[in-house]
Amino acid sequence: MNQVEKVNLLDFDRQGLRDFFAQLGEKPYRAEQVMKWIYHHLEDNFENMTDVGKALRAKLEAACYIGPPKTMFDKGAADGTHKWLLGMDGGNAVEAVYIPEPTRGTLCVSSQVGCGLNCQFCSTATQGFNRNLATSEIIGQMWVAAKYLGNVTHQNRRITNVVMMGMGEPLLNFDNVVKAMSLMRDDLGFGLASKRVTLSTAGLVPMIDKLSESIDVSLAVSLHAANDELRTELVPLNKRYPLAELTAACQRWIARKPRTSITFEYTLMKGVNDQPEHARQLIKFMRRLPTCKVNLIPFNPFPGTRFERSEADVIRAFQTQLLNANILTMLRRTRGDDIDAACGQLKGQVLDRTRRQAEFQKRLAEDAAHAA
């Protein structure tokens, strides 16, 4: 068998791996032995799995493989942030980013090659969209980062948190993302608590409901405006699922998970959504979700964007206005912007199946011609 015909074991959650081993005529506990080798020891060579019998190792070698994405490029930032460009099929690639902090280490993981939602302030959106990532390509990003960082599950945890906030809209790749997150959470996988695995969505309302019924993880919503007209301009998905529907979905999430809180991400852009009236609109929105919190994100520029970062005093005033209204509000410190690894800056290599990448490049060329 060549690798194309073999099965990638990173595509299976625990139950899927048990079922696969049953097809091989093996006991379920053998699957769990191998799973520990894959995720606890970060081993991709069956020969090194010393408590697995020689006959089974040979059977596994013939039928399957452990195939994380290939690292095409990796780079560290001055602040300790690290970015990987990970190769997929046919020239595509995605980015994953690790952000170390004194009390935790967060890995930002991609779910799609590119993104189909076209949020106006996001660098990923300018590359268009190619396809969803397989489960192995999603969990494989964590596997690669864990191996590089020397992460040891349940012991030396370099990766304490995972956020599905990289390239793509995770809820548009629902099944594969949920399987990958179950591996992040499984004790035989990376063993993270539910509050330490966060999925961020632009507001795909029906899938928010489905997610709450499928897996216990944290939820973040990319809000960026609290009035429908402006949010539709910034996040076109709002036209399909406006704020009233999004609010109702979030209220249902809280009702099902009363001890959890939703984080609303709000990227501040100069003169666009950073004025006192925008803060008042956000306060009114948050009154309907009193247990939730706001994460303010200074806009991270990228080539060709028409948006600018708000001034520091405007950001502080916006945060103060929310805090004075008793809205729990955090300000995200920009990390990794010197290697284009900050929020909204991720750009892999996308063989675009839409026209968006070409249109963006055309606009860049026109702007350059006008400037000349």
C-alpha positions in Angstrom: 0.0 0.0 0.0 1.2 3.5 -0.7 0.4 6.4 1.6 -2.5 7.5 -0.5 -4.2 4.1 0.1 -3.3 4.0 3.8 -5.5 5.5 6.5 -4.2 8.5 8.5 -4.9 7.7 12.2 -5.0 11.4 13.0 -8.4 11.4 11.2 -10.0 9.3 14.0 -11.3 10.4 17.4 -11.2 7.7 20.2 -14.4 5.9 19.0 -13.3 6.1 15.4 -9.9 4.6 16.3 -11.6 1.8 18.3 -13.8 1.0 15.3 -10.9 1.0 12.9 -9.0 -1.5 15.2 -12.0 -3.7 15.3 -12.0 -3.8 11.5 -8.3 -5.0 11.8 -9.5 -7.7 14.2 -7.9 -6.1 17.2 -9.2 -5.4 20.7 -10.4 -1.8 21.5 -7.7 -1.4 24.2 -5.1 -1.7 21.5 -6.5 1.4 19.8 -6.2 3.3 23.1 -2.6 2.1 23.5 -1.7 3.5 20.1 -3.7 6.7 20.8 -1.5 7.4 23.9 1.6 7.0 21.8 0.3 9.4 19.2 -0.8 12.2 21.5 1.1 11.7 24.8 4.4 10.7 23.3 3.9 12.5 19.9 5.2 9.3 18.2 4.6 8.8 14.5 6.7 5.6 14.0 4.9 2.3 14.8 8.3 0.6 15.4 8.9 2.9 18.5 5.6 1.8 20.2 7.3 -0.6 22.5 4.2 -2.0 24.3 2.5 -2.8 21.0 3.1 -6.4 19.7 5.4 -6.8 16.7 2.6 -8.5 14.7 0.3 -5.6 15.3 3.0 -3.0 14.5 3.5 -4.8 11.2 -0.3 -4.8 10.5 -0.5 -1.1 11.3 2.5 -0.3 9.1 0.8 -2.0 6.2 -2.7 -0.4 6.7 -2.2 3.1 8.1 0.1 5.9 9.0 0.4 8.9 11.4 0.6 11.9 9.1 0.7 15.5 10.5 1.0 18.4 8.0 4.5 19.1 6.8 6.2 22.3 8.1 7.0 24.5 5.1 8.2 27.4 7.2 8.3 28.4 10.9 9.3 31.7 12.5 9.6 33.1 16.0 8.7 36.7 17.0 10.5 39.0 19.4 7.8 38.4 22.0 8.0 34.6 21.9 5.1 34.1 19.6 5.8 31.3 17.0 4.1 30.8 13.6 4.1 27.7 11.4 3.2 27.5 7.7 1.9 24.0 7.2 1.6 22.4 3.8 -1.6 20.7 2.6 -2.3 19.1 -0.7 -1.8 20.7 -4.1 0.1 23.8 -3.0 -2.2 24.9 -0.3 -1.0 25.8 3.2 -2.4 27.2 6.4 -0.9 29.0 9.4 -0.9 28.1 13.1 0.3 30.4 15.8 1.5 29.8 19.4 1.3 32.6 21.9 3.2 32.1 25.2 2.2 34.0 28.3 3.3 33.8 31.9 0.4 31.6 33.1 -0.6 29.8 29.8 0.4 29.0 26.2 -2.3 29.4 23.6 -2.3 27.8 20.1 -4.4 29.4 17.4 -5.6 26.7 14.9 -7.0 27.0 11.4 -10.1 25.1 10.2 -10.1 25.9 6.4 -7.8 26.7 3.6 -8.7 30.3 3.3 -12.2 31.5 4.3 -15.5 32.0 2.4 -17.0 34.6 4.6 -15.2 37.7 3.3 -15.1 39.7 6.6 -13.7 43.1 5.4 -11.0 43.6 8.0 -9.4 40.2 7.9 -6.3 39.3 5.9 -7.4 35.7 5.4 -10.5 36.8 3.6 -8.4 38.5 0.8 -7.1 35.0 -0.1 -10.4 33.6 -0.9 -11.3 29.9 -0.2 -10.2 26.5 -1.4 -11.5 23.8 0.9 -12.2 22.5 4.4 -9.4 20.9 6.4 -9.6 17.2 7.3 -9.6 16.2 11.0 -6.0 15.1 10.6 -5.0 18.5 9.2 -6.7 20.3 12.1 -5.4 18.2 15.0 -2.2 17.8 13.1 -1.5 21.5 13.6 -1.5 20.9 17.4 0.6 17.8 17.0 3.3 19.7 15.1 3.3 22.6 17.6 3.3 20.2 20.6 6.3 18.3 19.1 8.2 21.4 18.4 7.5 22.9 21.8 8.3 19.7 23.8 4.7 19.6 25.1 4.0 16.6 27.4 0.3 15.9 28.0 -0.6 15.9 31.7 2.9 17.0 32.7 4.9 19.7 30.9 2.0 21.5 29.2 3.4 24.1 26.9 0.0 24.3 25.1 -2.6 24.9 27.8 -5.3 26.5 25.6 -6.4 26.1 22.0 -8.5 28.6 20.0 -10.2 27.8 16.7 -9.5 31.3 15.5 -7.0 30.7 12.7 -7.9 30.7 9.0 -11.5 29.8 8.2 -15.0 29.7 9.8 -14.9 26.5 12.0 -18.7 26.0 12.0 -18.6 25.6 8.2 -16.4 22.6 8.7 -18.5 21.3 11.6 -17.8 17.5 11.7 -14.1 17.6 11.2 -13.7 20.5 13.7 -15.7 18.7 16.4 -13.7 15.5 15.9 -10.5 17.5 16.2 -11.7 19.3 19.4 -12.7 16.0 20.9 -9.1 14.9 20.5 -7.9 18.1 22.1 -10.2 17.3 25.1 -9.8 13.5 25.3 -7.6 12.2 28.2 -5.9 9.9 25.7 -5.5 12.9 23.4 -4.2 16.3 24.6 -6.4 16.2 27.7 -7.5 19.9 27.8 -10.5 21.0 29.9 -13.6 22.3 28.1 -12.9 25.9 29.1 -9.5 25.7 27.5 -10.7 24.8 24.0 -12.5 27.8 22.3 -14.3 27.9 19.0 -14.7 31.3 17.4 -17.5 31.9 14.9 -18.7 34.9 12.8 -22.2 33.9 13.9 -23.5 30.9 12.0 -26.7 30.6 14.1 -27.9 27.1 13.4 -24.5 25.6 13.9 -24.1 27.4 17.2 -27.1 25.5 18.4 -25.7 22.2 17.0 -22.3 22.8 18.6 -23.9 23.3 22.1 -25.5 19.8 21.7 -22.4 18.1 20.3 -19.4 18.9 22.5 -18.5 20.8 25.6 -16.2 23.7 24.6 -16.1 27.4 25.0 -17.6 29.8 22.5 -16.4 33.1 21.1 -18.3 35.3 18.6 -16.7 37.7 16.2 -19.0 40.7 16.7 -17.1 43.9 15.7 -20.3 46.0 15.6 -23.5 46.1 17.6 -25.8 47.6 14.9 -26.9 45.6 11.9 -26.0 48.1 9.2 -22.4 48.4 10.3 -22.0 44.7 11.2 -23.3 43.6 7.8 -20.7 45.9 6.1 -17.9 44.4 8.2 -19.2 40.8 8.6 -21.4 40.0 5.5 -22.8 36.9 7.3 -24.8 39.3 9.4 -27.2 39.8 6.5 -28.2 36.2 6.7 -28.1 35.9 10.5 -28.7 39.5 11.9 -28.0 40.5 15.5 -31.4 39.6 16.9 -31.0 35.9 15.7 -27.4 35.9 16.9 -28.4 37.2 20.3 -31.2 34.5 20.6 -28.7 31.8 19.7 -26.3 33.0 22.4 -29.1 33.1 24.9 -29.9 29.5 24.1 -26.2 28.6 24.5 -26.1 30.2 28.0 -29.4 28.4 28.9 -27.9 25.0 28.0 -24.6 25.8 29.6 -25.4 28.2 32.5 -22.0 28.1 34.1 -20.2 29.2 30.9 -19.6 32.6 29.4 -19.4 33.7 25.8 -16.6 36.0 24.7 -17.5 38.6 22.1 -14.6 39.7 20.0 -14.6 43.3 18.9 -11.8 44.6 16.6 -11.4 48.4 17.0 -10.9 50.2 13.7 -10.2 53.9 13.5 -13.3 56.0 12.8 -15.3 52.8 11.9 -16.5 51.2 15.1 -14.5 52.9 17.9 -16.7 55.9 18.7 -18.7 56.5 21.9 -22.0 55.8 20.1 -20.6 52.4 19.1 -19.7 51.7 22.7 -23.2 52.6 23.7 -24.6 50.2 21.1 -22.3 47.5 22.4 -23.4 48.1 26.0 -27.0 47.8 25.0 -26.3 44.5 23.1 -24.4 43.1 26.2 -27.3 43.9 28.5 -29.1 41.0 26.9 -26.2 38.7 27.7 -25.2 39.8 31.2 -22.9 36.8 32.0 -20.8 37.3 28.9 -17.7 39.4 28.3 -16.0 41.5 25.6 -12.5 41.1 24.2 -11.3 44.3 22.5 -8.8 43.7 19.8 -6.7 46.6 18.3 -6.9 46.2 14.5 -3.8 44.6 13.0 -3.0 46.2 9.6 -2.0 44.2 6.5 -1.0 45.3 3.0 -3.9 46.7 1.0 -6.4 47.2 3.8 -8.4 50.4 4.0 -8.7 50.1 7.8 -6.4 51.6 10.4 -5.8 50.8 14.1 -7.6 53.1 16.5 -5.4 55.4 18.6 -4.4 54.2 22.1 -6.4 56.9 23.9 -9.5 56.0 21.8 -9.1 52.3 22.7 -8.7 53.1 26.4 -11.8 55.4 26.3 -13.9 52.7 24.6 -12.8 50.1 27.2 -13.5 52.6 30.1 -17.0 53.3 28.7 -17.8 49.6 28.8 -16.2 49.0 32.2 -18.2 51.9 33.7 -21.4 50.2 32.4 -20.2 47.0 34.3 -19.4 45.1 31.2 -16.5 42.7 31.8 -14.1 44.0 29.1 -10.5 42.8 28.4 -8.1 44.4 26.0 -6.1 41.9 23.9 -2.5 42.8 23.7 -1.2 42.5 20.1 1.3 39.6 19.8 3.4 38.4 16.9 2.7 41.3 14.6 6.3 41.5 13.6 5.9 38.1 11.9 2.3 38.8 10.7 1.0 36.3 13.3 -1.4 38.7 15.1 -5.2 38.4 15.1 -6.6 39.0 11.6 -3.2 38.7 9.9 -3.0 35.0 9.1 -2.4 34.2 5.4 -1.3 30.8 4.3 -1.2 29.7 0.6 -4.7 29.4 -0.8 -5.4 28.1 -4.3 -8.5 30.3 -4.5 -11.7 28.7 -5.9 -13.5 32.1 -5.7 -12.6 35.4 -7.5 -11.7 37.2 -4.3 -7.9 36.8 -4.3 -7.7 38.1 -7.9 -10.0 41.0 -7.2 -7.9 42.0 -4.2 -4.7 41.8 -6.2 -6.3 43.9 -8.9 -7.4 46.6 -6.4 -3.8 46.6 -5.0 -2.4 47.2 -8.4 -4.9 50.0 -9.2 -4.1 51.7 -5.8 -0.4 51.5 -6.6 -0.9 53.0 -10.1 -2.9 55.9 -8.6 -0.2 56.5 -6.0 2.5 56.6 -8.7 
